[in-house]
Amino acid sequence: MAEGLFKHIYGDKYDVHSSGINPKGVNPLSIEIMAEIGIDISNYSSTNLKEYHGQEFDYVITLCNDENCPVFLNGKKYIHHGFKDPGTYSKNNMEKIDIFRLIRDEIRDWIKNSLINDIN
């Protein structure tokens, strides 16, 4: 979701990549709730962090919870903001959708209101 949001908001200014230490594919609920706000991430894929080994980035931005946050040493500047992983909730489907929407909106607001100040 974060990659899709960042690309949608600032993709004309930044080259955005997303990865994780244990990629599992894009959650169908992420695709659904992003489509609700006009962002298509249906063709996105999970990328293992190892695929970026040796590459240097101006910014490494982590959004994971602190327990499972990867370390990537090839960044010039590091920014972290922890968000709950909506995929870890085991409630019924309607509550899951609400949680995905909540996290989506929290990430979007953070990108627009805080993150952009840190990288400008």
CNS distance restraints for C-alpha pairs under 8 A (distance, minus, plus):
assign (resid   1 and name CA) (resid   5 and name CA) 6.07 0.50 0.50
assign (resid   1 and name CA) (resid  30 and name CA) 6.36 0.50 0.50
assign (resid   1 and name CA) (resid  34 and name CA) 7.11 0.50 0.50
assign (resid   1 and name CA) (resid  41 and name CA) 7.74 0.50 0.50
assign (resid   1 and name CA) (resid 104 and name CA) 6.60 0.50 0.50
assign (resid   2 and name CA) (resid   6 and name CA) 5.98 0.50 0.50
assign (resid   2 and name CA) (resid 104 and name CA) 7.66 0.50 0.50
assign (resid   2 and name CA) (resid 107 and name CA) 6.51 0.50 0.50
assign (resid   2 and name CA) (resid 108 and name CA) 7.53 0.50 0.50
assign (resid   3 and name CA) (resid   7 and name CA) 6.01 0.50 0.50
assign (resid   3 and name CA) (resid  16 and name CA) 6.69 0.50 0.50
assign (resid   3 and name CA) (resid  17 and name CA) 6.84 0.50 0.50
assign (resid   3 and name CA) (resid  18 and name CA) 6.01 0.50 0.50
assign (resid   4 and name CA) (resid   8 and name CA) 5.99 0.50 0.50
assign (resid   4 and name CA) (resid  39 and name CA) 6.85 0.50 0.50
assign (resid   4 and name CA) (resid  40 and name CA) 7.66 0.50 0.50
assign (resid   4 and name CA) (resid  41 and name CA) 6.23 0.50 0.50
assign (resid   5 and name CA) (resid   9 and name CA) 6.10 0.50 0.50
assign (resid   5 and name CA) (resid  39 and name CA) 7.55 0.50 0.50
assign (resid   5 and name CA) (resid 107 and name CA) 7.96 0.50 0.50
assign (resid   5 and name CA) (resid 108 and name CA) 6.27 0.50 0.50
assign (resid   6 and name CA) (resid  10 and name CA) 5.62 0.50 0.50
assign (resid   6 and name CA) (resid  11 and name CA) 6.42 0.50 0.50
assign (resid   6 and name CA) (resid  16 and name CA) 7.40 0.50 0.50
assign (resid   6 and name CA) (resid 108 and name CA) 7.85 0.50 0.50
assign (resid   6 and name CA) (resid 111 and name CA) 6.98 0.50 0.50
assign (resid   7 and name CA) (resid  11 and name CA) 3.87 0.50 0.50
assign (resid   7 and name CA) (resid  12 and name CA) 7.58 0.50 0.50
assign (resid   7 and name CA) (resid  14 and name CA) 7.72 0.50 0.50
assign (resid   7 and name CA) (resid  16 and name CA) 6.52 0.50 0.50
assign (resid   8 and name CA) (resid  39 and name CA) 7.09 0.50 0.50
assign (resid   9 and name CA) (resid 112 and name CA) 7.87 0.50 0.50
assign (resid  10 and name CA) (resid  14 and name CA) 6.31 0.50 0.50
assign (resid  11 and name CA) (resid  15 and name CA) 6.55 0.50 0.50
assign (resid  11 and name CA) (resid  16 and name CA) 7.08 0.50 0.50
assign (resid  18 and name CA) (resid  46 and name CA) 7.53 0.50 0.50
assign (resid  18 and name CA) (resid  47 and name CA) 6.75 0.50 0.50
assign (resid  19 and name CA) (resid  23 and name CA) 7.23 0.50 0.50
assign (resid  19 and name CA) (resid  46 and name CA) 6.24 0.50 0.50
assign (resid  19 and name CA) (resid  47 and name CA) 4.63 0.50 0.50
assign (resid  19 and name CA) (resid  48 and name CA) 5.38 0.50 0.50
assign (resid  19 and name CA) (resid  49 and name CA) 5.11 0.50 0.50
assign (resid  20 and name CA) (resid  46 and name CA) 7.36 0.50 0.50
assign (resid  20 and name CA) (resid  47 and name CA) 6.41 0.50 0.50
assign (resid  20 and name CA) (resid  48 and name CA) 5.30 0.50 0.50
assign (resid  20 and name CA) (resid  49 and name CA) 5.20 0.50 0.50
assign (resid  20 and name CA) (resid  70 and name CA) 7.18 0.50 0.50
assign (resid  21 and name CA) (resid  48 and name CA) 5.78 0.50 0.50
assign (resid  21 and name CA) (resid  49 and name CA) 5.63 0.50 0.50
assign (resid  21 and name CA) (resid  50 and name CA) 7.89 0.50 0.50
assign (resid  21 and name CA) (resid  70 and name CA) 6.28 0.50 0.50
assign (resid  22 and name CA) (resid  48 and name CA) 6.66 0.50 0.50
assign (resid  23 and name CA) (resid  46 and name CA) 5.15 0.50 0.50
assign (resid  23 and name CA) (resid  47 and name CA) 6.12 0.50 0.50
assign (resid  23 and name CA) (resid  48 and name CA) 5.85 0.50 0.50
assign (resid  24 and name CA) (resid  46 and name CA) 6.41 0.50 0.50
assign (resid  25 and name CA) (resid  45 and name CA) 5.82 0.50 0.50
assign (resid  25 and name CA) (resid  46 and name CA) 4.95 0.50 0.50
assign (resid  26 and name CA) (resid  30 and name CA) 6.93 0.50 0.50
assign (resid  26 and name CA) (resid  31 and name CA) 7.33 0.50 0.50
assign (resid  26 and name CA) (resid  42 and name CA) 7.85 0.50 0.50
assign (resid  26 and name CA) (resid  44 and name CA) 6.94 0.50 0.50
assign (resid  26 and name CA) (resid  45 and name CA) 6.05 0.50 0.50
assign (resid  26 and name CA) (resid  46 and name CA) 6.37 0.50 0.50
assign (resid  27 and name CA) (resid  31 and name CA) 6.70 0.50 0.50
assign (resid  27 and name CA) (resid  87 and name CA) 7.49 0.50 0.50
assign (resid  28 and name CA) (resid  32 and name CA) 6.24 0.50 0.50
assign (resid  29 and name CA) (resid  33 and name CA) 6.11 0.50 0.50
assign (resid  29 and name CA) (resid  97 and name CA) 6.62 0.50 0.50
assign (resid  29 and name CA) (resid 100 and name CA) 7.11 0.50 0.50
assign (resid  30 and name CA) (resid  34 and name CA) 5.98 0.50 0.50
assign (resid  30 and name CA) (resid 100 and name CA) 6.78 0.50 0.50
assign (resid  31 and name CA) (resid  35 and name CA) 6.14 0.50 0.50
assign (resid  31 and name CA) (resid  40 and name CA) 6.91 0.50 0.50
assign (resid  31 and name CA) (resid  41 and name CA) 5.68 0.50 0.50
assign (resid  31 and name CA) (resid  42 and name CA) 5.73 0.50 0.50
assign (resid  32 and name CA) (resid  36 and name CA) 6.57 0.50 0.50
assign (resid  33 and name CA) (resid  37 and name CA) 7.15 0.50 0.50
assign (resid  33 and name CA) (resid  97 and name CA) 7.41 0.50 0.50
assign (resid  33 and name CA) (resid 100 and name CA) 7.06 0.50 0.50
assign (resid  33 and name CA) (resid 101 and name CA) 6.23 0.50 0.50
assign (resid  33 and name CA) (resid 104 and name CA) 7.94 0.50 0.50
assign (resid  34 and name CA) (resid  38 and name CA) 6.58 0.50 0.50
assign (resid  34 and name CA) (resid  39 and name CA) 5.22 0.50 0.50
assign (resid  34 and name CA) (resid  40 and name CA) 6.52 0.50 0.50
assign (resid  34 and name CA) (resid  41 and name CA) 7.10 0.50 0.50
assign (resid  34 and name CA) (resid 104 and name CA) 7.76 0.50 0.50
assign (resid  35 and name CA) (resid  39 and name CA) 5.01 0.50 0.50
assign (resid  35 and name CA) (resid  40 and name CA) 5.49 0.50 0.50
assign (resid  35 and name CA) (resid  41 and name CA) 7.69 0.50 0.50
assign (resid  47 and name CA) (resid  51 and name CA) 7.09 0.50 0.50
assign (resid  49 and name CA) (resid  53 and name CA) 7.24 0.50 0.50
assign (resid  49 and name CA) (resid  72 and name CA) 7.98 0.50 0.50
assign (resid  54 and name CA) (resid  74 and name CA) 7.04 0.50 0.50
assign (resid  55 and name CA) (resid  74 and name CA) 6.51 0.50 0.50
assign (resid  56 and name CA) (resid  74 and name CA) 4.79 0.50 0.50
assign (resid  56 and name CA) (resid  75 and name CA) 5.76 0.50 0.50
assign (resid  56 and name CA) (resid  76 and name CA) 7.66 0.50 0.50
assign (resid  57 and name CA) (resid  74 and name CA) 6.21 0.50 0.50
assign (resid  57 and name CA) (resid  75 and name CA) 4.74 0.50 0.50
assign (resid  57 and name CA) (resid  76 and name CA) 6.35 0.50 0.50
assign (resid  58 and name CA) (resid  75 and name CA) 5.59 0.50 0.50
assign (resid  58 and name CA) (resid  76 and name CA) 4.88 0.50 0.50
assign (resid  58 and name CA) (resid  77 and name CA) 6.14 0.50 0.50
assign (resid  59 and name CA) (resid  75 and name CA) 5.54 0.50 0.50
assign (resid  59 and name CA) (resid  76 and name CA) 5.93 0.50 0.50
assign (resid  59 and name CA) (resid  77 and name CA) 4.86 0.50 0.50
assign (resid  59 and name CA) (resid  78 and name CA) 5.79 0.50 0.50
assign (resid  59 and name CA) (resid  79 and name CA) 7.31 0.50 0.50
assign (resid  59 and name CA) (resid 119 and name CA) 7.89 0.50 0.50
assign (resid  60 and name CA) (resid  72 and name CA) 7.49 0.50 0.50
assign (resid  60 and name CA) (resid  75 and name CA) 5.46 0.50 0.50
assign (resid  60 and name CA) (resid  76 and name CA) 7.65 0.50 0.50
assign (resid  60 and name CA) (resid  77 and name CA) 6.31 0.50 0.50
assign (resid  60 and name CA) (resid  78 and name CA) 4.92 0.50 0.50
assign (resid  60 and name CA) (resid  79 and name CA) 6.31 0.50 0.50
assign (resid  61 and name CA) (resid  78 and name CA) 5.93 0.50 0.50
assign (resid  61 and name CA) (resid  79 and name CA) 4.77 0.50 0.50
assign (resid  61 and name CA) (resid  80 and name CA) 5.67 0.50 0.50
assign (resid  61 and name CA) (resid  81 and name CA) 7.96 0.50 0.50
assign (resid  62 and name CA) (resid  69 and name CA) 7.25 0.50 0.50
assign (resid  62 and name CA) (resid  78 and name CA) 7.91 0.50 0.50
assign (resid  62 and name CA) (resid  79 and name CA) 6.39 0.50 0.50
assign (resid  62 and name CA) (resid  80 and name CA) 4.77 0.50 0.50
assign (resid  62 and name CA) (resid  81 and name CA) 6.41 0.50 0.50
assign (resid  62 and name CA) (resid  82 and name CA) 7.40 0.50 0.50
assign (resid  63 and name CA) (resid  80 and name CA) 5.94 0.50 0.50
assign (resid  63 and name CA) (resid  81 and name CA) 5.03 0.50 0.50
assign (resid  63 and name CA) (resid  82 and name CA) 4.74 0.50 0.50
assign (resid  63 and name CA) (resid  83 and name CA) 5.72 0.50 0.50
assign (resid  64 and name CA) (resid  68 and name CA) 6.62 0.50 0.50
assign (resid  64 and name CA) (resid  69 and name CA) 5.37 0.50 0.50
assign (resid  64 and name CA) (resid  81 and name CA) 7.32 0.50 0.50
assign (resid  64 and name CA) (resid  82 and name CA) 5.07 0.50 0.50
assign (resid  64 and name CA) (resid  83 and name CA) 5.87 0.50 0.50
assign (resid  64 and name CA) (resid  84 and name CA) 7.23 0.50 0.50
assign (resid  64 and name CA) (resid  85 and name CA) 7.35 0.50 0.50
assign (resid  65 and name CA) (resid  69 and name CA) 6.16 0.50 0.50
assign (resid  65 and name CA) (resid  82 and name CA) 4.83 0.50 0.50
assign (resid  65 and name CA) (resid  83 and name CA) 5.94 0.50 0.50
assign (resid  65 and name CA) (resid  84 and name CA) 6.25 0.50 0.50
assign (resid  65 and name CA) (resid  85 and name CA) 7.49 0.50 0.50
assign (resid  66 and name CA) (resid  82 and name CA) 6.77 0.50 0.50
assign (resid  79 and name CA) (resid 118 and name CA) 7.97 0.50 0.50
assign (resid  83 and name CA) (resid 103 and name CA) 7.20 0.50 0.50
assign (resid  83 and name CA) (resid 107 and name CA) 7.68 0.50 0.50
assign (resid  84 and name CA) (resid 103 and name CA) 7.18 0.50 0.50
assign (resid  85 and name CA) (resid  89 and name CA) 7.84 0.50 0.50
assign (resid  85 and name CA) (resid 103 and name CA) 7.96 0.50 0.50
assign (resid  86 and name CA) (resid  96 and name CA) 7.34 0.50 0.50
assign (resid  86 and name CA) (resid  99 and name CA) 6.04 0.50 0.50
assign (resid  86 and name CA) (resid 100 and name CA) 5.42 0.50 0.50
assign (resid  86 and name CA) (resid 103 and name CA) 6.79 0.50 0.50
assign (resid  87 and name CA) (resid  96 and name CA) 7.98 0.50 0.50
assign (resid  87 and name CA) (resid 100 and name CA) 7.83 0.50 0.50
assign (resid  89 and name CA) (resid  96 and name CA) 6.75 0.50 0.50
assign (resid  90 and name CA) (resid  96 and name CA) 7.52 0.50 0.50
assign (resid  91 and name CA) (resid  95 and name CA) 6.06 0.50 0.50
assign (resid  91 and name CA) (resid  96 and name CA) 6.07 0.50 0.50
assign (resid  92 and name CA) (resid  96 and name CA) 6.23 0.50 0.50
assign (resid  93 and name CA) (resid  97 and name CA) 6.25 0.50 0.50
assign (resid  94 and name CA) (resid  98 and name CA) 6.48 0.50 0.50
assign (resid  95 and name CA) (resid  99 and name CA) 6.24 0.50 0.50
assign (resid  96 and name CA) (resid 100 and name CA) 6.14 0.50 0.50
assign (resid  97 and name CA) (resid 101 and name CA) 6.17 0.50 0.50
assign (resid  98 and name CA) (resid 102 and name CA) 6.12 0.50 0.50
assign (resid  99 and name CA) (resid 103 and name CA) 6.19 0.50 0.50
assign (resid 100 and name CA) (resid 104 and name CA) 5.98 0.50 0.50
assign (resid 101 and name CA) (resid 105 and name CA) 6.09 0.50 0.50
assign (resid 102 and name CA) (resid 106 and name CA) 6.17 0.50 0.50
assign (resid 103 and name CA) (resid 107 and name CA) 6.12 0.50 0.50
assign (resid 104 and name CA) (resid 108 and name CA) 6.13 0.50 0.50
assign (resid 105 and name CA) (resid 109 and name CA) 6.02 0.50 0.50
assign (resid 106 and name CA) (resid 110 and name CA) 6.10 0.50 0.50
assign (resid 107 and name CA) (resid 111 and name CA) 6.11 0.50 0.50
assign (resid 108 and name CA) (resid 112 and name CA) 6.22 0.50 0.50
assign (resid 109 and name CA) (resid 113 and name CA) 5.80 0.50 0.50
assign (resid 109 and name CA) (resid 114 and name CA) 7.82 0.50 0.50
assign (resid 110 and name CA) (resid 114 and name CA) 5.17 0.50 0.50
assign (resid 110 and name CA) (resid 115 and name CA) 6.05 0.50 0.50
assign (resid 111 and name CA) (resid 115 and name CA) 4.76 0.50 0.50
assign (resid 111 and name CA) (resid 116 and name CA) 6.05 0.50 0.50
assign (resid 112 and name CA) (resid 116 and name CA) 6.10 0.50 0.50
assign (resid 113 and name CA) (resid 117 and name CA) 7.24 0.50 0.50
assign (resid 114 and name CA) (resid 118 and name CA) 6.71 0.50 0.50
assign (resid 115 and name CA) (resid 119 and name CA) 6.54 0.50 0.50
assign (resid 116 and name CA) (resid 120 and name CA) 6.11 0.50 0.50
